[in-house]
Amino acid sequence: MTLVSEQQIQVLHVDDEPSLTDLTATFLEREDDKFTVETANSGNEVLERVDSHLPDCIVSDYNMPGMDGLELLQGVRENNPDLPFILFTGKGSEEVASEAISADVTDYLQKGTGSETYELLTNRIRNAVNTRREAERADRQEELMRLTEFAGNTGGFEFDRESGRVLLTVGARRIIERPNLTEIPVEEAIELFHPDDREEVQQALEKGFEAGDKLRDTWRLHPGGSDERLLDVTITPVVESGEQVTKLRGAVNDITEKKTRERQLTELNRATQALLEAETRQEVADIGVEAASDILNFKANAIHISEADDTQLVPVAQTDDLNSLIGNIQPLPVTDSIAGRVYRDGEPAVIADVQQDSDSHNTGTDLAGHLYLPLADHGVLIAGSEKRAAFDQQDTALGELLAGSLIAALNRVEHEQT
């Protein structure tokens, strides 16, 4: 079972004969209970609706007064080039089919009198919508992978051999957390690095002066008052007169976040493999909260699953950190909670402070910043923090990668148990 097959499909059917639109809607909704069919009786009515709300697919008659099906297709394609559009017509001819294909119709089907026609139409709609959704998911996945690539903070320096001092650019001062320090003795500069790396840094500087070769290495930085940083450092010798190297110029690139993201992506891949072996919904949820905590550093997180009647999101797995912050975790209503809103809309949400949101159900706790990740029609993954605005775009991107793996695992488990 795939994600797209579990989602509702909204169809807009247009025909100038109301009896035919009603009949088609009845057949389609009977063939697949995931279908919701709305009807229209003119092309202009369709264009007005599309401007306010996009369906998943448009099914249109060809021969209609005022605006025929091909003219409607052209109008829809102006702003929605990828929206599935099926021409469902009683007038079958090579000329109409050729024009429809030229206008980029998604599919073309001639009306018939038997139920087989509606079975075929149901399959055509389902395939068209699923194809588009899979393409959108692939595009989103590519975008998420791009978002997790971090360029890093860069800076520069110049070490003058005669003075023994290192000049720092604004970027370098920011990296070492000395914003007002324009220059520093080389001995103090070396002291900024991890004790185990200082000898290598010293030797690299000496080699730059002696051999005159360009050097590149990675060392750990210990700036005052913050966590260890990982720097990619390039050193270039400078000869100003004669053949003797008098200065070393360098570029520093803080690659801490980049390496962290690389590690997280690697570990997310391992978690995905574990999810492939999970046999129950509970196993999937347990792996999910552990991965969110250990890999993404979402220490306080929980997975809530939708009940059969789809009125509540029930907690099925949570971290000890979350339990210690809010105690007994309660089910959340689908209708009037932030989690329910995310579940219904199917879009992630970053909340700077849930205490300021009218739909919050964590008032009176120490939790502030939250990240809500939808798990399709299964539920939501919720991560919380005592800090305001604790989650950023990178967190959301990585969280959605994990959520995608959870959705696939939950779909598979559900399919295997039915």
HUMO-V165118 format. One record per backbone hydrogen bond with DSSP energy under -0.5 kcal/mol. CO is the residue of the C=O (numbers start at 0). NH is the residue of the N-H. E is the energy in kcal/mol with one decimal. If there is no record, write none. Layout:
co = {CO,CO}
nh = {NH,NH}
e = {E,E}
//
This chain:
co = {1,2,2,3,7,8,8,9,9,10,10,11,12,13,15,16,16,17,18,19,20,21,22,23,24,25,26,27,31,33,35,35,37,39,41,42,43,44,45,46,47,48,48,55,56,57,57,58,59,61,61,64,67,68,69,70,71,72,73,74,75,75,79,83,84,84,84,85,85,86,86,88,89,90,92,93,94,95,96,97,98,99,100,106,108,113,113,114,115,116,117,118,119,120,121,122,123,124,125,126,127,128,129,130,131,132,133,134,135,136,137,138,139,140,141,142,143,145,147,148,152,154,155,156,157,157,158,158,159,159,163,164,164,165,166,168,169,170,171,172,173,175,177,179,181,183,184,184,185,186,187,188,189,191,193,193,196,197,198,199,200,201,202,203,204,205,206,206,206,207,214,216,218,219,220,222,228,228,229,229,230,230,231,232,233,234,235,237,237,237,240,243,245,246,247,248,249,250,251,252,252,253,254,255,256,257,258,259,260,261,262,263,264,265,266,267,268,269,270,271,272,273,273,274,279,280,281,282,283,284,285,286,287,288,289,290,290,291,296,298,299,300,301,302,302,303,304,306,310,311,311,312,313,316,318,319,320,321,322,331,336,337,338,339,340,341,341,348,348,349,350,351,352,353,356,358,361,367,368,369,370,371,372,374,377,378,379,380,381,382,383,384,386,386,391,392,393,394,395,396,397,398,399,400,401,402,403,404,405,406,407,408,409,410,411,412,414}
nh = {5,5,6,6,9,10,35,55,56,12,37,58,39,60,17,19,20,21,22,23,24,25,26,27,28,29,30,31,34,8,10,37,12,14,45,46,47,48,49,50,51,51,52,83,11,59,85,13,87,63,68,66,71,72,73,74,75,76,77,78,78,79,82,57,86,105,106,59,87,88,108,110,91,92,96,97,98,99,100,101,102,104,103,86,88,116,117,118,119,120,121,122,123,124,125,126,127,128,129,130,131,132,133,134,135,136,137,138,139,140,141,142,143,144,145,146,147,148,149,150,253,251,168,249,159,166,160,247,163,164,185,159,166,183,157,172,173,174,175,177,176,223,180,181,167,165,187,188,189,190,191,191,192,221,196,197,200,201,202,203,204,205,206,207,208,209,210,211,212,211,234,232,230,193,228,225,220,230,254,255,218,232,252,216,250,214,248,239,245,246,243,245,160,237,158,235,156,233,154,231,254,152,258,259,260,261,262,263,264,265,266,267,268,269,270,271,272,273,274,275,276,276,277,277,283,284,285,286,287,288,289,290,291,292,293,294,295,297,298,300,383,318,381,315,316,379,313,309,333,306,313,331,304,302,322,323,324,325,326,312,340,341,342,343,344,345,346,350,371,351,369,388,355,356,359,337,364,353,384,350,382,348,380,377,305,374,303,372,301,370,299,367,368,389,395,396,397,398,399,400,401,402,403,404,405,406,407,408,409,410,411,412,413,414,415,416,417}
e = {-0.6,-1.5,-0.6,-1.0,-0.5,-0.6,-2.5,-2.4,-1.5,-0.6,-3.1,-2.5,-2.2,-2.1,-0.7,-1.1,-1.6,-2.4,-1.9,-2.7,-2.4,-2.2,-2.3,-2.7,-2.3,-1.5,-2.4,-2.0,-1.8,-2.8,-2.9,-0.5,-3.0,-1.9,-1.5,-2.3,-2.0,-1.9,-2.9,-1.5,-0.8,-0.9,-3.0,-0.6,-2.6,-0.5,-3.2,-2.8,-3.0,-1.3,-2.6,-1.7,-2.3,-2.3,-2.2,-2.0,-2.6,-2.6,-0.9,-0.5,-1.0,-1.8,-1.2,-2.3,-0.5,-2.1,-1.4,-2.7,-0.8,-0.7,-3.1,-2.7,-0.9,-0.7,-2.4,-2.6,-2.4,-2.5,-2.4,-2.3,-1.7,-2.1,-1.6,-2.5,-1.9,-1.0,-0.6,-2.0,-2.5,-2.4,-2.5,-2.0,-2.4,-2.6,-2.6,-2.7,-2.3,-2.7,-2.7,-2.4,-1.9,-2.6,-2.6,-1.9,-2.4,-2.6,-2.4,-2.3,-2.5,-2.6,-2.2,-2.2,-2.8,-2.4,-1.9,-2.3,-1.4,-1.4,-0.7,-0.5,-3.5,-2.9,-2.5,-2.6,-0.7,-3.1,-0.6,-2.1,-2.0,-0.7,-2.5,-2.3,-0.5,-2.0,-1.8,-2.4,-2.0,-2.0,-2.2,-2.7,-0.8,-0.6,-1.9,-0.9,-2.9,-3.2,-0.5,-2.0,-2.4,-1.6,-0.7,-1.0,-1.7,-3.6,-2.2,-1.2,-2.2,-2.5,-2.5,-2.3,-2.0,-2.1,-2.6,-2.0,-1.6,-2.3,-2.8,-0.8,-0.5,-0.8,-3.1,-3.1,-3.1,-2.6,-2.5,-1.3,-3.3,-0.5,-2.2,-0.6,-2.0,-0.6,-2.1,-2.3,-2.0,-2.6,-2.8,-0.6,-2.1,-1.4,-0.7,-0.5,-2.2,-2.7,-3.2,-3.6,-2.0,-2.6,-2.3,-2.8,-1.0,-0.7,-2.7,-2.4,-2.8,-2.3,-2.5,-2.6,-2.8,-2.2,-2.6,-2.6,-1.8,-1.5,-2.5,-2.4,-1.7,-2.0,-2.3,-1.6,-0.7,-0.9,-0.6,-0.8,-2.0,-2.4,-2.7,-2.5,-2.2,-2.4,-1.8,-2.5,-2.5,-1.8,-3.1,-2.3,-1.3,-3.2,-1.5,-0.8,-3.3,-2.0,-3.0,-2.6,-1.2,-2.4,-3.2,-1.6,-2.5,-2.1,-0.7,-2.4,-3.1,-2.7,-1.9,-2.4,-1.1,-2.3,-2.3,-3.1,-2.4,-2.4,-2.6,-2.6,-2.6,-2.5,-0.6,-0.6,-3.0,-0.5,-2.7,-1.9,-1.8,-1.6,-1.8,-1.0,-1.4,-2.4,-1.9,-2.6,-2.7,-2.1,-2.9,-2.3,-3.1,-3.1,-2.7,-2.9,-2.3,-2.6,-0.7,-3.7,-2.0,-0.7,-2.2,-2.6,-2.5,-2.7,-2.4,-1.5,-2.1,-2.7,-2.5,-1.6,-2.3,-2.7,-2.1,-2.2,-2.9,-2.7,-2.2,-2.7,-2.4,-2.4,-2.6,-1.5,-1.1}
//
